[in-house]
Amino acid sequence: MKTNRQKTVGGVAGLRSPFCLPRQAGQAMLESCLVIACLCLLLFGVMQVAQVFLAAEIMDHAAAFGARARAVGFNDFMVHKVTRVATIPVAGQMTSPGFVRNANSAQWGSRPIGQLWDIALKTAPISPQFDTESSRIPLYLGAQNYGELSPVLDYADWDTVRYPSVLNLSATEVRSTMSQAFPLRWPMVQLFYADDSVNVRGYAAMDSHYTFYLEP
């Protein structure tokens, strides 16, 4: 008859051999790596979904700006500029003008995370890029033709934002729609979504007041 015998260490029964400990440690490390990988994957997915919802809110915001611009009598070119500026938060990296790092911007990048977070939560956040955008946006809105727009201000993902559709349905109402093929760039996002971008739309309706600003 076979009997189960406990391993003995130093003549004491019931104590497990120390040679089993490395095997258990390796198994625990492997399980921890698998759990961490799953948590990171879930975190990436949540962050990407949050960005998509942000893009949808920005499209509603831009559509409202387009409807307001048309409601007060602006032409298509001005509506185009106004809605472009409204989509800057989801336009990606600024490509024009070229952002040159100076002493102030280098100091900005070396600040502690907590200090950067406190600055971001302020009512009027500041940054070197924000200062550049603040000076360029009035020039962008004052451009006279489409050829002047890109040298003044441009972003990597502005091409993914589709031109607004603004309709004067009647003399008293204006409706505007905006859309963007929002790029998905978080790691391993293809595990959740097959395409590399997702279409988001914005919509706004507003009373038309152009008769108060323009002569018939």
Buried (B, 14 or more C-beta within 10 A) or exposed (E): EEEEEEEEEEEEEEEEEEEEEEEEEEEEEEEEEEEEEEEEBEEBBEEBBEBBEBBBEBBBBBBBBBBBBBBBBBEEEBBBBBBBBBBBEBBBEBBBBEEEEEEEBEEBEEEEEEEBEEBEEEEEEEBBEEEBBEEBBEEBBEBEEEEEBEEBBBBEBBEBBBEBEBEEEEEEBBBBBBBBBBBBEBEEBEEBBEEEBBBBBBBBBBEBBBEEEEEE
